[in-house]
Every structure is written in structure tokens, then in C-alpha cells.
Amino acid sequence: MDAFYKNWVIYVDAQLKVKNTELKINDINSTNTNIWYDNQVEYQPNNINVKSETLKNIDYTTVIGKTGKIDFKTFNSVQHKTTNISVVDITPDSGNDLVIGDVLTIDKSKFKSVISEKFEYYFVKTTTKSPAGVTLNNNTNESRFSLKVVRDGGSYSHEFLNDVESKGVAVGTQITIKGSVLGGTDVTNDLVIEIDSIYVPPATETYTFVNYIDVNHTDNGTVDIEIERDNSALDYTEKSSDFSKTKNYSVGEIITIDGNRVGGDSKTNDVLIQVTDVIFAETRYPVDDSNITHSIKQVTINEDNSSVTDSSGTSKATAKDYQFTVFSEGGTYKLSFDNTEDGSTGFDVGDLIKIEGNVLSGEDVTNDLVVEVLTVVNGKIDSIDVEASGIYNARTASAFKFEVIVKANDTNYDIKYILGNDFRVGDVLQISGNELGGSVITNDLQFEITELVRDTNEVQSMNIISGTALPDTGNIGEIKSVYSNVGGVAKKDPDDGRFQSVDTTLKSGTPIDIATVILPDLKITLNKVEAKGIARIEQEILDKYVDIKNAKNALNSVKTLYHLDLDTMPDKIKCFNCSLVLYDEIPEYSQASKDAISGNTYSRINGCQFKRI
């Protein structure tokens, strides 16, 4: 703003000077006399401003009573305390010629207006130097501001503008503007503004972005995220985020937030958010014998595939019509028995039911199983369990691998066989849900081997018995997570004494009373004069040339028989060292016309010494 006013004043003043110069050039080239240029304008006090206008044919007077007319232009700048006067033309009245040093006085009544009732003043401080008429009681060098002061009737108002960041002060700093630059007088009309509070940067600052689009991923949806900037550590942290509207991202890609949106600078203070996980079209979980529980096919046991003895090992043919189920979990036999459905008879407590290993898809002896009757009700089995004194190992499979596939937005599992050939048709495999991206029990997977490759016993087909997957739901490539320690170097929010208008108070200030302002007369002192124009001088030279030519021609015209022709008789006259030498044959002349000079007369006029030869 300050630069604008300065240049505007320079521009208008230059316009006036150009016009004035044009007039002077025209005058200097004219036939006029008394062409005046270079004058000094006195218009005090300089805080009074006349209306900018062109005034023509205005009366002036001098101290000794000279009168005449003057044309001039006025332009004022309140900020620079300047009223510019450009004199256009001065025309003295007849007999009132002016001389250097004359002071022309133009009566104040010729001006249309004085300083207005309401006026705006601007004071801009962008360097260590304060504007003219402005002082600060401390922090003068560091302070920066753009201040507008409005003088309206009997009061001041002020506003700190945003074209310059207001800063560099402390609480209690007072900005004093002298009354002389506010249309009044110093002290009496001074304005004092006090700083009540300043900005103190917080330890952390949170920036919220809703539907943010990364400039490098314009087709990847939008992000809602809160970023916290630490003003001490100068780093960023993700406070909260919603990536549900993103898509087509890959792990490792970077989302960039421009540094100028988090209190910093572009590039230097950019926020860098690295993607650590996304929703894939499908997620593959490799599993093996370390996290898969193997079970043999469930086998129903009855008197057709087992035998009963008493506790001493003696066969017991009277024990009949029993039924229960045997299966395994990771090489350990398990029993399933429901006494409400059992129709057994002839049993006593301690009876043993022996099952050979081949019945349980294993090897005899190695995989044999003995079941003990624990309780009996009227010869009917009430409860059973694996005989406690023996060691019984169910058949197991080892060195096998599978891959379980969970597809996005699909609760069904897919299974892919990788390796292993210890299986039998009917083997059951169970995987805990927490191994497949879900939770235990809720997302457990159980499947059986339904077909093997002949000769190699490799798994050819499988059947899922039960299992509900917990898939990712959303867009393919949707961001699931990012690094919590967001990358990028934050810019420090400086504690530099920033403030706004609301942080200030108009401490004191009484404007000038316009009614008391006295408009002064305008005085113009003439400092330099050119008496004649070039055209006038040229005409006078031409006139003088004609006079000389006429005088020369007159030398050739005499009223006697003898005459002196200076053009045709140069050899008759010789002058050395200002002495005139006349030859004998030239007589002495006594008669001459009014325009001709005779020899003796010429000699007398010029004081030459002469002698006859």
C-alpha cells in the first residue's frame, strides 16, 4: 500500500511536470517576453489539503502591489504530507512586469475545499525503519504491520490490514502516530494504539482433511485424515483417518499433503503418508502341519469291528449292541458317545473294548485303541473313555502344506493343496480362524480329503465341511493402514509476536477539530526567468542582420564624385597595427552622406594614426 501511494504521487506529479515543461517549451520557442520558469511554492501548514483541481485565470498580487493572472494545477497526498502545485502560466497585468524574487500570493478563497471531515491514513512498516511520524516504545526493528487509521469527526478508528503480516511486538507495545501526519498537530492530536495480546504458538496443531485427493493419485478416491504437527519435535502424526473411500492403492505407495496446508512450505514441509496395507482382490494364507490339526475320518465302533473283554482280558460274548464313534485330533484319539441312543447289554464296569489299528485307518498294533467302560446301569453302558494305562496313537500326516484363499467381499474359503502324501480319504483337517485373518471358532475352517492321486497319494480333491471366512470388505486397493509415524519435517510455528486488530486497543487520541483549521494563502516565489523566447531572439537577430546589411550598402552610396568602395578597393587601404595608410592619389574628402563615412571622418572615429605616402 505504501509503495502504491508513493508511485501514484510520483506518477501524478510527473504528469504535471510534463505538462508544465510542454508549456515552457512552447513559451521558450515563442515570441513572448518574460517567460518564467523554476518557482518555489509555499503552502503552510502542509497538513492542509486542497482539492485536486486545475485553476485558470486566477488573480494574484505581490507585496508591492503587482497584479496579474495565473494558471496552475494542484494535487495532494495526505500520506506524504504534500500538496503539489504545478504552475502552468503567469500573465502579469500591463505595467506589472515581474522580476526574480517576486512572491505571488493567491488568496485562500480561490480554493474549493480544505481537509475533509472523514479521511483515511495508511502506515506501512515492512523494514526496520518506521514510517514517518510513527514510533514504537519497543521492538521497533522487528515489528511489521500495515495500519489503516480513519479520522472521522471527533474520533479515530484503526485496523491492521492483511497485506502485511502484523508481528514483532510484545504485549504492552504502544504504537504512536503523530498528530501532524493525521491532519493535526503533534501531541495534541497524537494517536496511541496498544498491543493487548499476541499469538503464542501451541505445542501441537491438528489439521483436518476431508475428501482429500492426493495429487499423485487423482483416480484413487479420497481420504479423510487428521494430521498433528508437533511444534517441538517438528514431525507429523496421524491422529485419525478414514480410508474407506480409497481404491487401487498398493502397499508402499505415498500419499502427499502439501506443506503449505499444514503451516509449512511446499516440498520442504510436505506430509508423507506411506501405505502399509490395502484390500487385495484375494488374500492367500499358507498353512502347514504346524498350524493345521489333522483328524482321522470318524469311525463308528460296534461289535462288528471290535471285541469285548473283561478287565482281566477274558473274552466276554454276552456284551452286545454297543455303539460309539472314534476320531482323532493331532494324533490323539477322541470318543463320541451318547448313552441315550446306546442299546448295549451285558456290560460291567471295567470291561474293555479293543479296536485294531486298521479299523481306524492306521496300522495294527501301532494304531490300536482300547476303550474302557467306566459306568454301567443294569448292564447298559453309561460312560466310556480311552483306557488310561495304555498309550494309544492315532494315525497322523506330516510334512504337508495348503494355501487357504480369502477373496475380498466373499465369506467362502478356497483351498489349494501344496504338498503331502500321508493322507487317507476321509481325513479331516481343521484350521483355527485366527490363522486365516479371522477369529477362533467363528472363522475356523474344517475340510476333508475326498480323493487321492493313485500311486502318489497326493491330494486330488477336498471338500469344505464348515467355515465362514472374514474377508476384507470394500474397494480393491482400499487402504487398510498406514505408518502411524507419518513422514515429513514440520515447519516451526515461530513465537514472533504476531497479532491482529482484535488484539489491540486504541489507547488515546483526539483528532483535529476541522472547524478550527485555517486555510492559508498560496505563495509562489519566482526563482528564475528567461526574458525572451527563442523565436523573439531569432527575430531580433534577423532584424539586426538587416540593419547591418543596410549600413553596409550605405557605404557604397556617396554624394561626391569620389567614393570609397570597401568591396572593390581593398588594395587601396592597408591597416597595420591599427594604423590607417592612405595613398597620395586619394584626396581628402570633406563631404559625406548621413550613412557614409569619409576617409578623414573614419580616421577620426577610429582614432587611427595615418601619414601620406
C-alpha positions as CSV (number, residue, x, y, z in Angstrom):
1,M,0.0,0.0,0.0
2,D,2.8,2.4,0.9
3,A,4.6,1.7,-2.4
4,F,1.3,2.3,-4.3
5,Y,0.8,5.7,-2.8
6,K,4.4,6.7,-3.4
7,N,4.3,5.7,-7.0
8,W,0.9,7.3,-7.5
9,V,2.2,10.6,-6.2
10,I,5.2,10.3,-8.4
11,Y,3.0,9.5,-11.4
12,V,0.7,12.4,-11.0
13,D,3.5,14.8,-10.2
14,A,5.3,13.7,-13.3
15,Q,2.2,14.3,-15.4
16,L,2.0,17.8,-14.0
17,K,5.7,18.4,-14.7
18,V,5.4,17.1,-18.2
19,K,2.5,19.5,-18.9
20,N,4.4,22.4,-17.3
21,T,7.5,21.5,-19.4
22,E,5.5,21.4,-22.6
23,L,4.2,24.9,-21.8
24,K,7.7,26.2,-21.0
25,I,9.0,24.7,-24.3
26,N,6.1,26.4,-26.2
27,D,6.9,29.7,-24.4
28,I,10.6,29.4,-24.9
29,N,10.0,28.8,-28.6
30,S,7.5,31.7,-28.8
31,T,7.9,35.4,-29.4
32,N,6.8,36.2,-25.8
33,T,8.9,38.1,-23.3
34,N,9.2,37.5,-19.6
35,I,9.0,33.7,-19.7
36,W,9.1,32.4,-16.1
37,Y,10.2,29.0,-15.0
38,D,11.5,27.4,-11.8
39,N,9.5,28.6,-8.9
40,Q,9.1,27.7,-5.2
41,V,5.7,27.0,-3.7
42,E,4.9,27.8,-0.1
43,Y,1.7,26.4,1.3
44,Q,1.7,26.1,5.1
45,P,0.7,24.3,7.2
46,N,1.5,21.3,5.0
47,N,-1.1,19.1,6.6
48,I,-3.9,21.1,5.0
49,N,-5.0,19.7,1.7
50,V,-6.8,21.5,-1.1
51,K,-9.0,19.7,-3.6
52,S,-7.0,18.4,-6.6
53,E,-8.1,20.6,-9.5
54,T,-7.0,22.8,-12.3
55,L,-7.4,26.6,-11.6
56,K,-7.2,29.1,-14.5
57,N,-7.1,32.8,-14.8
58,I,-6.7,33.2,-11.0
59,D,-5.8,36.7,-9.6
60,Y,-2.5,37.1,-7.8
61,T,-0.8,40.0,-6.1
62,T,2.7,40.8,-4.8
63,V,3.8,42.7,-1.7
64,I,4.4,45.9,-3.7
65,G,1.1,45.6,-5.5
66,K,1.9,43.9,-8.8
67,T,-1.1,42.1,-10.2
68,G,-1.9,39.6,-12.9
69,K,-3.4,36.2,-13.7
70,I,-2.0,32.7,-13.1
71,D,-3.0,29.2,-14.2
72,F,-1.9,26.2,-12.1
73,K,-2.8,22.6,-11.1
74,T,-3.0,21.1,-7.6
75,F,-2.6,17.5,-6.4
76,N,-2.3,16.4,-2.8
77,S,-1.1,13.3,-0.9
78,V,-2.2,13.1,2.8
79,Q,0.1,10.2,3.4
80,H,3.2,12.1,2.3
81,K,2.1,15.4,3.7
82,T,2.5,17.0,0.3
83,T,0.4,19.4,-1.7
84,N,1.9,19.6,-5.2
85,I,1.5,22.8,-7.1
86,S,2.3,22.9,-10.8
87,V,2.4,26.4,-12.3
88,V,1.1,26.5,-15.9
89,D,1.1,30.1,-16.9
90,I,1.7,33.6,-15.4
91,T,0.3,36.7,-17.2
92,P,1.2,40.0,-15.5
93,D,-1.1,42.9,-15.9
94,S,0.1,45.7,-18.2
95,G,2.9,47.6,-16.5
96,N,3.3,45.0,-13.8
97,D,6.3,43.1,-15.1
98,L,7.7,40.6,-12.7
99,V,11.3,40.1,-11.7
100,I,13.2,37.4,-9.9
101,G,12.3,37.3,-6.3
102,D,8.7,38.4,-6.7
103,V,6.3,36.5,-4.5
104,L,2.9,35.8,-6.0
105,T,0.1,35.5,-3.4
106,I,-3.1,33.7,-4.3
107,D,-5.9,34.3,-1.8
108,K,-7.2,31.2,0.1
109,S,-10.8,32.0,-1.1
110,K,-9.8,30.7,-4.6
111,F,-9.5,27.1,-3.3
112,K,-12.6,25.0,-3.2
113,S,-12.1,22.7,-0.2
114,V,-9.9,22.0,2.8
115,I,-9.2,18.8,4.7
116,S,-12.3,16.6,4.8
117,E,-14.3,15.7,7.9
118,K,-13.5,12.0,7.3
119,F,-10.2,10.8,6.0
120,E,-8.2,7.5,5.8
121,Y,-4.5,7.3,6.5
122,Y,-2.2,4.4,5.8
123,F,1.1,3.5,7.5
124,V,3.1,0.5,6.3
125,K,6.2,-0.9,8.1
126,T,8.0,-3.6,6.1
127,T,11.6,-2.9,7.2
128,T,13.4,-1.9,10.4
129,K,12.6,1.7,9.6
130,S,9.3,3.1,10.9
131,P,7.0,5.2,8.7
132,A,7.4,8.9,9.0
133,G,5.5,10.2,12.1
134,V,5.2,6.7,13.7
135,T,7.1,5.5,16.7
136,L,7.1,2.3,18.9
137,N,8.1,2.2,22.5
138,N,9.9,-1.2,22.0
139,N,10.7,-3.8,19.3
140,T,10.9,-1.1,16.7
141,N,13.2,-3.0,14.4
142,E,11.4,-6.4,14.5
143,S,7.8,-5.0,14.1
144,R,6.0,-5.3,10.8
145,F,2.5,-4.1,10.0
146,S,0.1,-2.4,7.6
147,L,-2.1,0.0,9.5
148,K,-5.2,2.0,8.4
149,V,-6.3,4.9,10.6
150,V,-9.6,6.6,9.9
151,R,-10.2,10.1,11.3
152,D,-14.0,10.7,11.3
153,G,-15.2,13.8,13.1
154,G,-14.1,13.7,16.7
155,S,-12.7,10.2,16.8
156,Y,-10.1,7.8,15.4
157,S,-10.5,4.2,14.5
158,H,-7.9,1.8,13.3
159,E,-7.4,-1.6,11.5
160,F,-4.3,-3.7,10.9
161,L,-4.6,-5.0,7.3
162,N,-3.6,-8.4,6.0
163,D,-1.4,-7.2,3.1
164,V,1.5,-7.3,5.6
165,E,1.6,-9.8,8.5
166,S,1.4,-8.0,11.8
167,K,4.2,-9.2,14.1
168,G,7.3,-8.4,16.0
169,V,5.7,-6.8,19.1
170,A,5.2,-7.7,22.8
171,V,2.2,-7.3,25.0
172,G,2.1,-3.6,26.1
173,T,3.9,-2.3,23.0
174,Q,2.5,1.1,22.0
175,I,2.4,2.5,18.5
176,T,2.2,6.3,18.5
177,I,1.2,8.2,15.4
178,K,2.0,11.9,15.5
179,G,-0.9,14.3,15.1
180,S,1.0,16.1,12.3
181,V,0.6,13.2,10.0
182,L,-3.1,12.9,10.8
183,G,-4.0,16.4,9.8
184,G,-3.4,17.9,13.2
185,T,-0.6,18.8,15.5
186,D,1.9,16.7,17.4
187,V,1.0,15.7,21.0
188,T,-2.5,17.3,20.8
189,N,-3.7,15.1,18.1
190,D,-1.4,12.1,18.6
191,L,-2.9,8.6,18.3
192,V,-1.7,5.8,20.6
193,I,-2.5,2.1,19.9
194,E,-1.6,-0.5,22.4
195,I,-1.0,-4.3,21.9
196,D,-3.1,-6.2,24.4
197,S,-2.2,-9.8,23.4
198,I,-0.1,-11.6,20.9
199,Y,-0.2,-15.0,19.3
200,V,1.5,-17.8,21.2
201,P,2.1,-20.9,19.0
202,P,0.6,-24.1,20.5
203,A,2.7,-27.2,21.3
204,T,0.8,-29.2,18.7
205,E,-1.6,-28.2,15.9
206,T,-4.1,-30.5,14.3
207,Y,-5.1,-30.2,10.6
208,T,-8.2,-31.9,9.3
209,F,-8.6,-33.0,5.7
210,V,-12.0,-34.3,4.4
211,N,-12.3,-35.9,1.0
212,Y,-8.6,-35.1,0.3
213,I,-7.3,-36.1,-3.1
214,D,-3.6,-36.8,-3.5
215,V,-2.2,-35.0,-6.5
216,N,-0.3,-38.2,-7.4
217,H,-3.3,-40.5,-7.1
218,T,-6.2,-38.5,-8.5
219,D,-8.1,-41.7,-9.6
220,N,-7.6,-43.5,-6.2
221,G,-10.5,-42.0,-4.3
222,T,-10.4,-39.6,-1.3
223,V,-9.0,-39.6,2.2
224,D,-10.4,-38.3,5.5
225,I,-7.5,-37.8,7.9
226,E,-6.3,-35.7,10.8
227,I,-2.6,-34.8,11.0
228,E,-1.0,-33.5,14.1
229,R,2.1,-31.2,13.8
230,D,4.4,-31.1,16.8
231,N,6.0,-27.7,17.2
232,S,8.9,-29.0,19.2
233,A,9.8,-32.4,17.6
234,L,8.8,-30.8,14.2
235,D,7.2,-34.0,13.0
236,Y,3.7,-35.3,12.0
237,T,1.4,-37.9,13.5
238,E,-1.8,-39.4,12.1
239,K,-4.5,-38.8,14.7
240,S,-7.4,-40.3,12.9
241,S,-8.2,-41.5,9.4
242,D,-10.9,-42.9,7.2
243,F,-9.6,-44.7,4.1
244,S,-12.9,-46.3,3.1
245,K,-13.3,-44.1,0.1
246,T,-9.9,-45.0,-1.4
247,K,-9.2,-47.6,-4.1
248,N,-6.5,-49.1,-6.3
249,Y,-3.6,-48.3,-3.9
250,S,-0.6,-50.6,-3.4
251,V,1.4,-51.3,-0.3
252,G,4.4,-48.8,-0.1
253,E,2.8,-46.0,-2.1
254,I,2.9,-42.5,-0.6
255,I,0.1,-40.0,-0.1
256,T,1.5,-36.5,0.0
257,I,-0.1,-33.5,1.7
258,D,1.4,-30.2,0.6
259,G,3.4,-28.5,3.3
260,N,1.6,-25.2,2.8
261,R,-1.6,-26.8,4.1
262,V,0.0,-27.8,7.4
263,G,1.6,-24.5,8.3
264,G,4.8,-25.0,6.3
265,D,6.2,-24.6,2.8
266,S,5.6,-26.7,-0.3
267,K,8.1,-29.6,-0.8
268,T,10.2,-28.7,2.3
269,N,7.4,-29.5,4.8
270,D,5.2,-31.9,2.9
271,V,3.4,-34.7,4.8
272,L,4.3,-38.1,3.6
273,I,1.9,-41.0,4.4
274,Q,3.1,-44.4,3.5
275,V,0.5,-47.2,2.8
276,T,1.2,-50.4,4.8
277,D,-1.8,-52.5,3.9
278,V,-4.6,-52.5,1.4
279,I,-7.6,-54.6,0.4
280,F,-6.4,-57.2,-2.1
281,A,-8.6,-58.9,-4.5
282,E,-7.7,-62.1,-2.6
283,T,-5.5,-62.8,0.4
284,R,-3.6,-66.1,0.5
285,Y,-2.8,-67.8,3.8
286,P,-0.1,-70.5,3.7
287,V,-0.7,-73.2,6.3
288,D,1.1,-76.5,7.2
289,D,1.2,-79.3,9.7
290,S,2.4,-76.7,12.3
291,N,-1.0,-74.9,12.4
292,I,-3.4,-77.5,10.9
293,T,-5.0,-80.0,13.2
294,H,-5.2,-83.4,11.5
295,S,-8.0,-85.9,12.3
296,I,-8.8,-89.4,11.0
297,K,-12.2,-90.0,9.5
298,Q,-14.8,-90.6,12.2
299,V,-15.4,-94.4,12.6
300,T,-18.5,-95.9,14.1
301,I,-17.5,-98.7,16.5
302,N,-19.8,-101.7,17.3
303,E,-19.5,-105.4,17.9
304,D,-18.7,-105.9,14.1
305,N,-15.4,-104.2,14.1
306,S,-14.3,-104.6,17.8
307,S,-14.1,-107.1,20.6
308,V,-15.0,-107.0,24.3
309,T,-13.1,-108.5,27.3
310,D,-13.4,-108.2,31.0
311,S,-10.8,-106.3,33.0
312,S,-8.7,-109.5,33.1
313,G,-8.6,-109.8,29.3
314,T,-11.1,-112.7,29.1
315,S,-13.4,-112.5,26.1
316,K,-17.0,-111.5,27.0
317,A,-19.5,-112.8,24.5
318,T,-22.5,-111.5,26.5
319,A,-21.7,-107.9,25.9
320,K,-23.6,-106.8,22.8
321,D,-25.3,-104.0,20.9
322,Y,-22.9,-101.1,21.8
323,Q,-22.1,-98.2,19.5
324,F,-19.9,-95.1,19.7
325,T,-17.7,-93.0,17.4
326,V,-13.9,-92.7,17.3
327,F,-12.0,-89.8,15.8
328,S,-8.7,-88.0,16.5
329,E,-7.2,-84.6,16.9
330,G,-3.5,-84.3,16.1
331,G,-2.7,-88.0,16.9
332,T,-4.8,-88.3,20.0
333,Y,-8.0,-90.5,19.9
334,K,-11.3,-88.9,20.8
335,L,-14.6,-90.6,21.6
336,S,-18.1,-89.5,20.9
337,F,-20.8,-91.5,22.9
338,D,-24.4,-90.8,23.5
339,N,-25.9,-93.0,26.2
340,T,-29.4,-92.0,25.3
341,E,-29.0,-93.7,21.9
342,D,-27.0,-96.7,23.2
343,G,-28.8,-100.1,23.4
344,S,-25.9,-102.1,24.9
345,T,-26.4,-105.0,27.3
346,G,-24.2,-107.4,29.3
347,F,-21.6,-104.9,30.4
348,D,-19.9,-104.4,33.7
349,V,-17.7,-101.6,34.9
350,G,-14.1,-102.2,33.8
351,D,-14.9,-104.1,30.6
352,L,-12.6,-103.3,27.7
353,I,-13.5,-102.7,24.0
354,K,-10.5,-103.4,21.8
355,I,-10.2,-101.8,18.3
356,E,-7.4,-102.8,15.8
357,G,-5.5,-100.0,14.1
358,N,-6.6,-100.9,10.6
359,V,-10.2,-100.2,11.6
360,L,-9.1,-96.7,12.4
361,S,-7.3,-96.2,9.0
362,G,-4.0,-96.9,10.6
363,E,-1.7,-99.8,11.3
364,D,-2.5,-102.7,13.6
365,V,-0.7,-102.6,16.9
366,T,0.8,-99.1,16.1
367,N,-2.6,-97.5,16.0
368,D,-4.7,-99.9,18.1
369,L,-7.1,-98.4,20.6
370,V,-8.6,-99.8,23.9
371,V,-11.8,-98.2,25.3
372,E,-12.8,-98.8,29.0
373,V,-16.4,-98.9,30.3
374,L,-16.5,-96.5,33.2
375,T,-20.1,-96.8,34.4
376,V,-22.9,-99.2,33.8
377,V,-26.6,-99.1,34.5
378,N,-28.3,-102.5,34.6
379,G,-25.7,-103.9,32.2
380,K,-26.1,-100.9,29.8
381,I,-23.1,-98.7,29.2
382,D,-23.5,-95.3,30.8
383,S,-20.0,-93.8,30.1
384,I,-16.7,-94.8,28.4
385,D,-13.2,-93.3,27.8
386,V,-9.8,-94.3,26.4
387,E,-8.2,-96.8,28.7
388,A,-6.0,-94.8,30.9
389,S,-3.0,-97.1,31.5
390,G,-2.0,-97.6,27.8
391,I,-0.5,-95.3,25.1
392,Y,-2.6,-95.1,22.0
393,N,-1.6,-93.1,19.0
394,A,-3.9,-92.2,16.1
395,R,-2.6,-92.1,12.6
396,T,-1.3,-88.7,11.6
397,A,0.0,-87.0,8.5
398,S,3.2,-84.9,8.4
399,A,5.1,-82.5,6.1
400,F,2.0,-81.2,4.3
401,K,1.1,-77.8,3.1
402,F,-2.0,-76.0,1.9
403,E,-3.0,-72.5,0.9
404,V,-6.3,-71.0,2.0
405,I,-7.6,-68.2,-0.1
406,V,-9.9,-65.5,1.2
407,K,-11.4,-63.2,-1.5
408,A,-12.5,-59.7,-0.9
409,N,-16.2,-59.3,-0.1
410,D,-16.6,-63.1,-0.1
411,T,-17.2,-65.2,3.1
412,N,-16.4,-68.5,1.3
413,Y,-13.0,-70.2,1.7
414,D,-11.0,-71.6,-1.2
415,I,-8.3,-74.2,-0.5
416,K,-5.3,-75.1,-2.6
417,Y,-3.2,-78.3,-2.0
418,I,0.6,-77.7,-2.0
419,L,2.3,-80.9,-0.8
420,G,1.9,-84.0,1.5
421,N,1.1,-87.7,0.8
422,D,0.3,-89.2,4.3
423,F,-3.4,-88.6,3.9
424,R,-6.3,-91.1,3.6
425,V,-9.6,-90.4,2.0
426,G,-11.8,-89.1,4.8
427,D,-9.0,-87.4,6.7
428,V,-10.3,-84.2,8.3
429,L,-8.1,-81.0,8.6
430,Q,-9.0,-78.1,10.8
431,I,-7.5,-74.6,10.9
432,S,-8.2,-72.0,13.5
433,G,-9.9,-68.8,12.3
434,N,-7.1,-66.6,13.7
435,E,-4.7,-68.2,11.2
436,L,-6.9,-67.0,8.4
437,G,-7.4,-63.4,9.2
438,G,-10.5,-64.1,11.4
439,S,-11.2,-65.2,15.0
440,V,-11.1,-68.5,16.7
441,I,-14.2,-70.7,16.4
442,T,-16.1,-68.0,14.4
443,N,-13.9,-68.3,11.4
444,D,-12.5,-71.8,11.9
445,L,-12.1,-73.9,8.7
446,Q,-12.7,-77.7,8.6
447,F,-12.3,-79.7,5.4
448,E,-11.8,-83.4,4.4
449,I,-9.8,-85.2,1.9
450,T,-12.2,-86.7,-0.7
451,E,-9.8,-88.1,-3.3
452,L,-6.2,-89.0,-3.7
453,V,-4.0,-89.5,-6.7
454,R,-3.4,-93.2,-7.2
455,D,0.2,-94.3,-6.6
456,T,1.4,-91.0,-5.1
457,N,-1.4,-90.4,-2.5
458,E,-1.2,-86.7,-3.3
459,V,-4.4,-84.9,-2.6
460,Q,-6.6,-84.5,-5.7
461,S,-9.8,-83.1,-4.2
462,M,-11.1,-81.8,-1.0
463,N,-14.4,-80.8,0.5
464,I,-15.1,-78.0,2.9
465,I,-17.1,-79.3,5.9
466,S,-17.5,-75.9,7.6
467,G,-16.0,-72.5,7.7
468,T,-17.0,-68.9,7.3
469,A,-14.3,-66.5,6.1
470,L,-13.8,-63.0,7.4
471,P,-13.0,-61.2,4.2
472,D,-11.9,-57.5,3.6
473,T,-15.0,-55.6,2.5
474,G,-14.6,-52.5,0.4
475,N,-12.8,-51.4,-2.8
476,I,-10.0,-53.4,-4.2
477,G,-6.9,-51.4,-3.3
478,E,-8.6,-49.6,-0.5
479,I,-6.1,-48.5,2.2
480,K,-6.4,-50.5,5.4
481,S,-3.5,-49.0,7.3
482,V,-0.6,-46.5,7.1
483,Y,2.5,-45.9,9.1
484,S,1.5,-44.2,12.4
485,N,4.7,-42.1,12.3
486,V,3.9,-40.0,9.3
487,G,6.9,-38.9,7.3
488,G,8.0,-35.3,6.6
489,V,9.7,-32.4,8.5
490,A,7.3,-29.9,10.0
491,K,7.9,-26.2,9.9
492,K,8.2,-24.5,13.3
493,D,5.5,-22.1,14.1
494,P,7.6,-19.2,15.4
495,D,6.9,-17.2,18.5
496,D,7.4,-13.9,16.7
497,G,4.8,-11.6,18.3
498,R,2.1,-11.9,15.8
499,F,-1.2,-10.0,16.4
500,Q,-4.4,-8.9,14.8
501,S,-6.6,-5.9,15.1
502,V,-8.8,-7.6,17.8
503,D,-5.6,-7.9,19.9
504,T,-5.2,-4.1,20.1
505,T,-6.8,-1.2,21.8
506,L,-7.0,2.5,20.8
507,K,-5.3,3.8,23.9
508,S,-5.7,7.5,23.3
509,G,-6.2,10.0,20.5
510,T,-8.2,13.1,19.8
511,P,-8.4,14.2,16.1
512,I,-8.0,17.8,14.9
513,D,-11.1,19.9,15.1
514,I,-11.8,20.7,11.4
515,A,-13.7,23.8,12.3
516,T,-10.6,25.4,13.7
517,V,-8.5,24.8,10.6
518,I,-7.4,28.0,8.8
519,L,-6.7,27.7,5.1
520,P,-3.6,29.6,4.2
521,D,-2.9,31.7,1.1
522,L,-0.8,30.2,-1.6
523,K,2.6,31.9,-2.2
524,I,4.7,31.3,-5.3
525,T,8.2,32.7,-5.5
526,L,9.8,33.3,-8.9
527,N,13.3,32.0,-8.8
528,K,14.5,32.2,-12.5
529,V,13.4,34.0,-15.6
530,E,14.2,33.9,-19.4
531,A,13.4,37.4,-20.7
532,K,12.8,36.5,-24.3
533,G,11.6,33.5,-26.3
534,I,13.8,31.8,-28.9
535,A,11.6,33.0,-31.7
536,R,11.8,36.6,-30.4
537,I,15.6,36.4,-30.1
538,E,15.8,34.9,-33.6
539,Q,13.6,37.8,-35.0
540,E,15.8,40.3,-33.2
541,I,18.9,38.7,-34.7
542,L,17.3,38.8,-38.1
543,D,16.3,42.5,-37.7
544,K,19.8,43.3,-36.6
545,Y,21.2,41.5,-39.6
546,V,19.0,43.7,-41.9
547,D,20.3,46.8,-40.1
548,I,23.9,45.7,-40.7
549,K,23.2,44.9,-44.3
550,N,21.6,48.3,-44.9
551,A,24.6,50.0,-43.2
552,K,27.0,48.1,-45.5
553,N,25.1,49.1,-48.6
554,A,25.1,52.7,-47.4
555,L,28.9,52.8,-47.6
556,N,28.6,52.4,-51.4
557,S,26.4,55.4,-51.8
558,V,28.0,59.0,-51.6
559,K,27.1,62.4,-53.0
560,T,30.6,63.3,-54.4
561,L,32.4,62.1,-57.5
562,Y,34.9,60.2,-55.4
563,H,33.8,57.4,-53.1
564,L,35.3,54.6,-51.1
565,D,34.1,51.2,-52.1
566,L,35.3,48.7,-49.4
567,D,34.5,45.8,-51.6
568,T,36.3,46.9,-54.8
569,M,39.3,48.7,-53.4
570,P,40.9,46.6,-50.8
571,D,44.4,47.1,-52.2
572,K,44.0,50.9,-51.7
573,I,43.7,50.6,-48.0
574,K,46.1,48.9,-45.7
575,C,46.0,48.9,-41.9
576,F,48.7,47.6,-39.8
577,N,48.7,47.7,-36.0
578,C,45.5,49.8,-36.1
579,S,47.2,52.5,-38.3
580,L,45.4,53.6,-41.5
581,V,47.7,54.3,-44.5
582,L,46.3,56.4,-47.4
583,Y,48.0,56.7,-50.8
584,D,48.7,60.2,-52.3
585,E,46.4,59.8,-55.1
586,I,43.4,59.5,-52.8
587,P,42.2,63.0,-51.9
588,E,40.9,64.2,-48.6
589,Y,37.1,64.2,-48.5
590,S,35.1,66.7,-46.6
591,Q,31.6,65.8,-47.6
592,A,29.7,62.6,-46.6
593,S,26.2,61.4,-46.6
594,K,24.4,60.6,-43.4
595,D,25.1,56.9,-43.9
596,A,28.6,57.1,-45.5
597,I,31.9,57.6,-43.7
598,S,34.6,59.7,-45.4
599,G,38.2,58.9,-45.1
600,N,39.0,61.6,-42.5
601,T,35.9,61.0,-40.7
602,Y,36.6,57.3,-40.5
603,S,40.0,58.1,-39.2
604,R,38.8,60.4,-36.5
605,I,36.2,58.0,-35.4
606,N,38.6,55.1,-35.0
607,G,41.5,57.1,-33.7
608,C,43.9,55.6,-36.3
609,Q,47.3,57.1,-36.9
610,F,47.9,57.9,-40.6
611,K,50.5,59.5,-42.9
612,R,50.8,60.3,-46.6
613,I,53.0,58.3,-48.8
